[in-house]
Amino acid sequence: MSKRQQLAAELRSSRELAGKSGRALAKEVGISQAKVSRIESAQTVPSRDEVAAWLAATDVPERQRVRVLELTDSVFKEVNSWRAVLRARQHHQDDVEELETSARLVHCYQPAAVPGLLQTPEYARRMFGMSHVPFSVDGLSSALAARIQRQLLLFEVDRGFEFLITEAALRWRPGPPSLMVAQLDRILSLSTLENVSIGIIPVGQEARTPMDHVFICYEQEEGDPGAFVEIEMVHDNVIIRDPNEVAHYRHRWSLLTQAAVFADDARQLLNSLLMEFRTRRD
């Protein structure tokens, strides 16, 4: 059970023990009954102030109140070690898919490599092979199959996916030029999907903001107050839910899009890179 689910269970239990309906509690906390339901089903993470008001309304003992508020704080910033995750199972692709399926709109910024949802099987296989946490033979096959399975989400028309990729990421290759020919061709094909937007930040473009690490924003719609951000790092994976910190990443996304090209301009750049890799012999 994730910390988010633990928090939902704690709050639902406190309401039930207090003998209050969702409608009555919502009125006391100052939120909608629908939000109470979303909080209790772990679809929405309440703010710290909302949790404090919830605990006060349900007369939770002081020791439990402190514990639940500490749990709330930890939910807003989850840190998961890659090594710890892979110690318990073969891969973490199911966790990533859970994040993706929880959202209707996904914004993905990738400065260093092709995003996982856009990777060809061979590109993905080589990326997994480079992991600093070694995969077993069975683990590698299982992770690869799960990553390809995740990509089916791109074809669900009621979901939106927006990618920002640097040209440098598209030039970096984990294999021979032929690998990149197939990979760029796949990105070109996916760029024609109506629910998929692919922006490319060209080399030499004037920078609006530092282009440092990978981040992905998950939300139900633009401006969703329950949105959260996943940050991929070498040693671990960080999930941020604090609205103020999420806002920083939204602002960073806005600045990055100003340096990117989209639609036909992006496809023109992709075709140029494709031709370049086709003529390479190394």
C-alpha positions in Angstrom: 0.0 0.0 0.0 1.4 3.4 -1.0 1.6 6.3 1.4 -1.2 8.0 -0.5 -3.4 5.0 0.0 -2.4 4.8 3.7 -3.5 8.4 4.2 -6.8 7.8 2.4 -7.4 4.8 4.7 -6.6 6.8 7.8 -9.0 9.6 6.9 -11.8 7.3 5.9 -11.4 5.3 9.1 -11.5 8.5 11.3 -14.7 9.6 9.6 -16.4 6.3 10.0 -15.3 6.0 13.7 -16.7 9.5 14.3 -20.0 8.3 12.8 -20.2 11.2 10.3 -21.4 11.1 6.7 -19.3 12.3 3.8 -21.8 15.2 3.4 -21.6 16.3 7.0 -17.8 16.1 7.1 -17.4 18.0 3.8 -19.4 20.9 5.3 -17.2 21.0 8.4 -13.9 20.8 6.4 -15.1 23.3 3.8 -14.8 21.0 0.8 -17.3 19.2 -1.5 -18.8 15.8 -0.8 -17.3 14.7 -4.1 -13.8 15.6 -2.9 -14.3 13.7 0.3 -15.0 10.6 -1.8 -12.0 11.3 -4.0 -9.8 11.7 -0.9 -11.0 8.5 0.6 -10.4 6.5 -2.6 -6.9 8.0 -2.9 -7.7 9.7 -6.1 -7.0 13.2 -4.6 -4.4 14.1 -2.0 -5.8 16.7 0.4 -3.8 19.7 1.5 -2.2 19.7 5.0 -4.8 22.3 6.1 -7.7 20.1 4.9 -6.2 17.1 6.7 -5.9 19.1 9.9 -9.5 20.3 9.6 -10.7 16.7 8.9 -8.9 15.4 12.0 -10.3 18.2 14.1 -13.9 17.4 12.8 -13.5 13.8 13.7 -12.0 14.3 17.1 -8.9 12.3 16.4 -6.5 11.9 19.5 -3.4 14.1 19.5 -0.9 11.3 19.0 -2.8 10.0 16.0 -3.3 13.6 14.7 0.5 14.1 14.7 1.1 10.8 13.0 -1.4 11.5 10.2 -0.1 15.0 9.6 3.4 13.5 9.3 2.1 11.0 6.8 0.5 13.8 4.9 3.8 15.7 4.7 5.5 12.5 3.4 2.9 12.0 0.7 3.6 15.4 -0.8 7.2 14.3 -1.5 7.7 10.5 -2.0 11.2 9.2 -2.7 11.6 5.7 -4.1 15.0 4.2 -4.5 15.5 2.3 -7.8 17.7 -0.2 -6.1 15.1 -0.8 -3.3 12.3 -1.3 -5.9 14.3 -3.7 -8.0 15.4 -5.7 -4.9 11.8 -6.7 -4.4 10.8 -7.3 -8.0 12.1 -7.5 -11.5 11.1 -4.0 -12.7 9.1 -0.9 -11.8 7.2 -0.5 -15.1 3.9 -1.4 -13.4 4.4 1.5 -10.9 4.9 3.9 -13.9 1.8 2.6 -15.7 -0.2 3.2 -12.5 0.9 6.8 -12.5 0.1 7.2 -16.2 -3.3 5.6 -16.0 -4.2 7.7 -13.0 -4.1 10.8 -15.2 -5.9 12.1 -18.3 -3.1 14.5 -19.3 0.6 13.8 -19.1 3.4 16.3 -19.7 6.8 14.8 -20.2 10.1 16.7 -20.5 13.1 14.7 -21.5 16.5 16.4 -22.1 18.7 13.3 -22.4 16.9 10.4 -24.2 13.7 9.4 -26.0 10.8 9.2 -23.5 9.8 5.6 -22.6 6.4 5.9 -24.1 7.9 6.7 -27.5 10.7 4.1 -27.5 11.0 1.3 -30.0 11.6 -2.2 -28.4 15.3 -2.2 -29.3 15.9 1.3 -28.0 14.2 0.3 -24.8 16.2 -2.9 -24.5 19.5 -1.0 -24.8 18.3 1.6 -22.3 17.5 -1.1 -19.7 20.8 -2.7 -20.4 22.6 0.5 -19.4 20.8 0.7 -16.0 23.1 1.2 -13.0 21.0 -1.5 -11.3 21.6 -4.7 -13.3 18.6 -6.6 -14.6 18.5 -10.4 -14.8 17.8 -11.9 -18.2 14.2 -12.6 -17.2 13.9 -9.2 -15.5 15.1 -7.5 -18.7 12.5 -9.3 -20.8 9.8 -8.6 -18.4 10.6 -4.9 -18.1 10.7 -4.6 -21.9 7.4 -6.3 -22.3 5.8 -4.0 -19.6 7.2 -0.9 -21.2 5.8 -1.8 -24.6 2.4 -2.6 -22.9 2.4 0.9 -21.3 2.6 2.4 -24.8 -1.0 1.3 -25.6 -2.1 4.2 -23.5 -1.1 6.5 -26.3 -3.9 5.1 -28.5 -6.6 6.0 -26.0 -8.1 9.1 -27.5 -9.6 10.4 -24.3 -6.1 10.8 -22.9 -3.6 13.6 -23.8 0.2 13.3 -24.0 2.5 16.2 -24.5 6.2 15.6 -24.9 9.1 18.1 -24.9 12.3 16.5 -26.1 15.7 18.3 -26.8 17.3 17.8 -30.1 20.4 16.6 -28.1 18.3 13.7 -26.7 17.3 12.7 -30.2 21.0 12.8 -31.4 22.2 10.7 -28.5 22.1 7.1 -29.6 22.4 3.9 -27.5 23.3 1.9 -30.6 24.1 2.1 -34.3 22.6 4.7 -36.6 20.1 2.1 -37.9 18.6 2.0 -34.3 17.9 5.8 -34.5 16.4 5.5 -38.0 13.8 3.2 -36.6 13.4 5.3 -33.4 12.9 8.6 -35.2 10.5 7.0 -37.7 8.4 5.8 -34.8 8.3 9.3 -33.2 7.2 10.7 -36.6 4.4 8.2 -36.8 3.2 8.9 -33.2 3.3 12.6 -33.8 0.3 12.2 -36.2 -2.0 11.0 -33.3 -4.5 13.7 -32.4 -4.0 13.2 -28.7 -0.2 13.3 -28.8 1.9 16.5 -29.0 5.6 16.3 -29.6 7.7 19.4 -29.2 11.4 19.5 -30.0 13.9 22.1 -28.5 16.5 22.6 -31.3 20.2 22.8 -30.6 21.2 26.4 -30.7 17.8 27.7 -29.7 17.9 30.6 -27.2 17.3 29.1 -23.8 14.5 30.4 -21.6 15.3 28.3 -18.6 17.9 25.7 -17.6 17.3 22.3 -19.2 18.4 20.0 -16.4 16.5 16.9 -15.4 13.6 14.7 -16.6 10.2 15.6 -15.1 6.7 14.4 -15.8 3.5 16.1 -14.7 0.3 14.1 -14.3 -3.1 15.7 -14.1 -6.8 15.3 -14.9 -7.0 18.5 -16.9 -5.0 21.7 -17.4 -4.5 23.4 -14.1 -5.7 20.5 -12.1 -5.1 21.3 -8.4 -4.5 17.7 -7.7 -1.7 17.4 -10.2 1.7 15.9 -9.2 5.1 15.7 -10.7 7.5 12.8 -11.0 11.2 13.5 -11.2 13.5 10.8 -12.5 17.0 10.8 -11.1 20.0 8.4 -11.2 19.6 7.1 -7.7 15.9 7.4 -7.1 12.4 8.6 -8.2 10.8 11.5 -6.5 7.1 12.4 -6.6 6.0 15.9 -5.6 2.4 16.7 -4.7 2.8 20.1 -3.0 0.8 22.5 -5.2 3.4 25.3 -4.7 6.2 23.0 -5.9 4.1 21.6 -8.8 3.5 25.2 -9.8 7.3 25.7 -10.3 7.4 22.8 -12.7 4.3 24.1 -14.6 6.2 27.4 -15.0 9.3 25.5 -16.1 7.2 23.6 -18.7 5.8 26.9 -20.0 9.3 28.4 -20.5 10.5 25.2 -22.2 7.7 25.2 -24.7 8.7 28.7 -25.7 12.0 27.3 -27.0 10.4 24.3 -28.8 9.0 23.7 -32.3 5.8 21.7 -32.8 3.7 20.0 -35.5 5.1 20.4 -39.0 8.2 22.2 -37.8 8.9 19.4 -35.4 8.4 16.8 -38.1 10.7 18.7 -40.4 13.4 18.6 -37.8 12.7 14.9 -37.2 13.0 14.2 -40.9 16.3 16.1 -41.1 17.7 14.0 -38.2 16.3 10.8 -39.9 18.2 11.6 -43.1 21.3 12.4 -41.2 21.3 9.0 -39.5 20.5 7.2 -42.7 23.6 8.5 -44.3 25.9 7.6 -41.4 28.1 4.5 -41.7 29.6 4.3 -38.2 
